[in-house]
């Protein structure tokens, strides 16, 4: 694997290791915490912009918007120069591909992280994690293991690693 892609994956793992479980949901690019207002109407706190999501490391700030995201959903926060939120609460790469199309969703993550389709599903799809293992630290652990070995064994799914 190319060193640039390894560094990106490791940066993602670093971020995920610091992310509280309550801000992570492997089932969705982004989901919202809902609350009833005074009139009883259910409403979102805000849209998932990189401004409203927490900052990594020493700059950790209070999370106010109520949005939670999966590893891919956090990419606009981790890589703000290259990845952004597009329409429909899905990530997209900034710019377009050689055909003039926008690269978005799971394909954007694959291309930006230099992953084959199987590896990206093994790392980022909810069905590849046991129910008690769907947290940011376990995803980070799997990313690190993949970067180190270039391999994800099927035994990991049985053991929940």
C-alpha positions in Angstrom: 0.0 0.0 0.0 1.2 3.5 -0.9 2.6 5.5 2.1 0.2 8.4 1.5 -2.8 6.0 1.9 -1.2 4.4 5.0 -0.8 7.8 6.6 -4.4 8.7 5.8 -5.7 5.5 7.4 -3.5 6.0 10.4 -4.7 9.6 10.8 -8.3 8.3 10.7 -7.4 5.6 13.3 -5.9 8.4 15.5 -9.1 10.4 15.3 -11.3 7.4 16.0 -9.4 6.4 19.1 -10.2 9.8 20.7 -13.8 9.8 19.6 -16.4 9.1 22.3 -18.6 6.1 21.6 -21.7 8.3 21.8 -20.6 10.3 18.7 -20.1 7.1 16.6 -22.6 5.0 14.8 -21.3 2.5 12.3 -24.7 2.1 10.7 -24.9 5.7 9.2 -22.7 8.2 7.4 -24.5 10.7 9.8 -27.4 10.5 12.1 -28.9 13.1 14.4 -30.0 13.2 18.0 -33.6 14.4 18.0 -35.4 16.3 20.7 -38.9 17.6 21.2 -39.1 21.3 21.4 -41.6 23.2 23.6 -44.4 22.7 21.1 -43.8 18.9 20.9 -42.2 19.1 17.4 -39.3 16.8 16.8 -36.3 18.7 15.3 -32.6 18.3 14.5 -30.1 20.3 16.3 -28.2 21.1 13.0 -26.8 19.8 9.8 -23.6 17.8 9.8 -21.0 20.4 8.8 -17.3 20.1 9.8 -17.8 23.2 11.9 -20.4 21.5 14.1 -18.4 18.3 14.7 -15.7 18.0 17.3 -12.1 18.8 16.6 -9.3 16.3 17.0 -6.6 16.2 19.7 -5.9 19.2 22.0 -8.5 21.3 20.3 -11.4 19.0 21.4 -14.5 21.1 21.8 -18.0 20.6 23.1 -20.2 18.7 20.6 -23.4 20.7 20.2 -25.2 19.6 17.1 -26.1 16.1 18.2 -24.9 14.5 14.9 -23.1 11.2 15.2 -21.3 9.5 12.3 -19.5 6.4 11.2 -15.8 6.4 10.4 -16.5 7.5 6.8 -18.9 10.1 8.1 -16.2 11.7 10.1 -13.9 12.1 7.1 -14.9 15.7 6.4 -13.7 16.5 9.9 -10.5 14.5 9.7 -9.6 15.6 6.1 -11.2 19.0 5.7 -9.1 20.0 2.7 -10.1 17.0 0.6 -13.5 15.7 1.8 -16.7 17.6 2.4 -20.4 17.0 3.0 -22.4 16.9 -0.2 -26.2 16.8 -0.7 -28.2 14.1 1.0 -25.9 13.8 4.1 -23.2 11.9 2.2 -19.5 12.7 2.0 -17.8 13.7 -1.3 -14.3 14.4 -2.5 -13.7 18.0 -3.3 -13.4 18.5 -7.0 -14.5 16.0 -9.7 -13.1 12.9 -11.3 -11.6 12.7 -14.8 -15.1 12.4 -16.3 -16.4 15.4 -14.5 -18.5 13.4 -12.0 -18.6 14.0 -8.3 -17.1 11.2 -6.3 -19.2 10.6 -3.3 -20.3 8.2 -0.6 -18.5 4.9 -0.1 -16.6 5.3 -3.4 -15.1 8.6 -2.2 -13.8 6.9 0.9 -12.4 4.0 -1.1 -10.6 6.3 -3.6 -9.3 8.8 -1.0 -8.0 6.0 1.3 -6.7 3.8 -1.6 -8.8 0.8 -0.7 -10.2 -2.0 -2.8 -13.9 -2.6 -2.4 -13.4 -5.7 -0.2 -11.0 -4.0 2.2 -13.3 -0.9 2.5 -16.3 -3.1 3.4 -14.2 -5.1 5.8 -13.1 -1.9 7.6 -16.2 0.3 7.4 -19.4 -1.8 6.9 -21.5 -2.5 10.0 -22.1 -6.2 9.1 -18.4 -7.0 9.5 -18.4 -6.1 13.2 -20.0 -8.0 16.0 -22.8 -6.0 17.8 -20.6 -5.3 20.8 -17.6 -4.3 18.6 -19.2 -1.4 16.7 -17.3 1.4 18.3 -14.6 3.8 17.2 -11.8 2.1 19.0 -12.4 -1.3 17.5 -12.6 0.3 14.0 -9.3 2.1 14.7 -7.8 -1.2 15.9 -8.9 -2.9 12.7 -7.5 -0.1 10.5 -4.1 -0.2 12.2 -4.0 -4.0 11.8 -4.8 -3.7 8.1 -2.1 -1.0 7.6 0.4 -3.2 9.4 -0.4 -6.5 7.6 -2.3 -5.5 4.5 -4.7 -8.2 5.4 -8.0 -8.7 7.2 -8.6 -12.4 8.1 -12.1 -13.9 8.2 -11.2 -15.1 11.7 -11.6 -11.5 12.8 -15.3 -11.6 12.1 -15.8 -14.6 14.2 -13.7 -13.3 17.1 -15.0 -9.8 16.8 -11.6 -8.2 16.5 
